[in-house]
Amino acid sequence: MPAPASNKRNKRISRNLIIGSEAWQLPPVGHPDRPKNVPDDHTKRWTVYVRVPDGDPDIRAWLNKVSFKIFNTYENPLRMVEKPPFEVTETGWGGFNIDIRLHFQPISGEKAQYRQHFLQLEKYGDEKMQAEQERTGCVRSEFLEVVQFNEPTEALFDALTSEDQWNYLIPAGKGGSKKASLGANGRLKRGLPNGERSAQLPEKGADELKSLRGELGHEAAQQAAQQASGDRSRRR
């Protein structure tokens, strides 16, 4: 039997994770812009996703694949997505709960974790929020949580402290070569302040975290109202 993986004692690494969905109104039946082969009773196109905030380290450093269990009337309701973007797009007419399973990279030694997300298709929120949804034609419902790896394995710690996790932020230049995307300060644009190398993303204060969660949607606002921070942290 292989020797057990050694762990980084008294170390903790956090990563931000967004679980959410977006929905758009479909053109009516008979409209030239309506996609072909969409059932007549379907009124929305939607996407459910698992992603990190813009500028955060590469999600592939710690997340291997994601399964989405959608409503059983869809063909192949259990969808396994093995590389980013971790998302599923379909059409429909009503919202429902989607079961999501997060499969971590084998080097983490972590078991799969379950989440659930309600597919929000209709406008929601106060008048201002609904007006914005009407203007953009998009209904977005998201939740931000903090995934915490307590005493990660040596291999996972190395992956989450490697400069390689930022490479995906460098756009490809001519000929397919990558050219760095630099900010005004001449450093690579990314989520950490001053472009510093770190395993730990900057921690947000309670007020900032509450505000950010509120901006992400009604699910976040409800949770943030109960507790400003730490209410959905996943510890292992």
Secondary structure, DSSP 8 states (H G I E B T S, - for coil): ------B-TT-EEEEEEEEEEEEEE---TT-TTS-TT--TT--EEEEEEEE--TTS--GGGTEEEEEEE--TTSSS-EEEE-SSSEEEEEEESS--EEEEEEEE-GGG----EEEEEE---S--SSHHHHHHHHHHTEEEEEEEEEEEEES-BHHHHHHHTSGGGGGGGS-B-GGG-B---B-TTSSB--SSGGG---SS-----HHHHHHHHHHH-HHHHHHHHH-SSSTT-B--
